[in-house]
């Protein structure tokens, strides 16, 4: 399972996503995504322990 971190132009994490569709939803919402990086396995462990990476996203 892959997880992604989305960053704004200042390098601040906007959201953590699991699918391309989640990233596209954020873009449609107007979020200023400047960079998308795949999370390392040790970073993604936290996401896999909860129901969804969207639990970390305040906009959902």
C-alpha positions in Angstrom: 0.0 0.0 0.0 1.4 3.4 -0.9 0.7 6.7 0.8 1.5 10.2 -0.4 2.2 13.5 1.3 0.9 16.7 -0.4 2.8 19.9 0.2 2.1 23.6 -0.5 4.6 26.0 -2.0 6.1 26.7 1.4 6.8 23.0 2.1 4.0 22.6 4.6 2.1 19.3 4.6 -1.5 19.9 3.3 -2.7 16.3 3.4 -1.8 12.7 3.4 -3.4 10.6 0.7 -3.6 7.0 -0.4 -4.9 7.3 -4.0 -4.6 9.5 -7.0 -8.3 10.1 -6.7 -7.9 11.7 -3.2 -5.2 14.0 -4.6 -7.4 15.0 -7.5 -10.2 15.8 -5.0 -7.9 18.1 -3.1 -6.9 19.8 -6.4 -10.6 20.3 -7.3 -11.2 21.8 -3.9 -8.6 24.4 -4.8 -5.9 23.2 -2.4 -2.5 24.7 -3.5 -0.6 21.4 -4.0 2.9 22.3 -5.1 4.5 18.9 -4.5 3.5 15.3 -4.0 5.9 12.8 -2.4 5.5 9.1 -1.7 5.9 8.4 2.0 8.6 6.1 3.2 7.5 2.9 4.7 8.3 4.0 8.3 6.2 7.2 7.7 3.3 5.3 6.2 3.0 3.0 9.2 0.9 5.6 11.0 -1.5 5.8 8.1 -1.9 2.0 8.0 -2.9 1.9 11.7 -5.9 4.1 11.2 -8.9 3.6 9.0 -7.7 5.9 6.2 -5.1 8.6 5.5 -8.0 11.0 5.1 -8.3 10.8 8.9 -5.3 13.2 8.8 -7.0 15.6 6.4 -9.0 18.3 8.0 -10.9 19.0 4.8 -12.7 15.6 4.5 
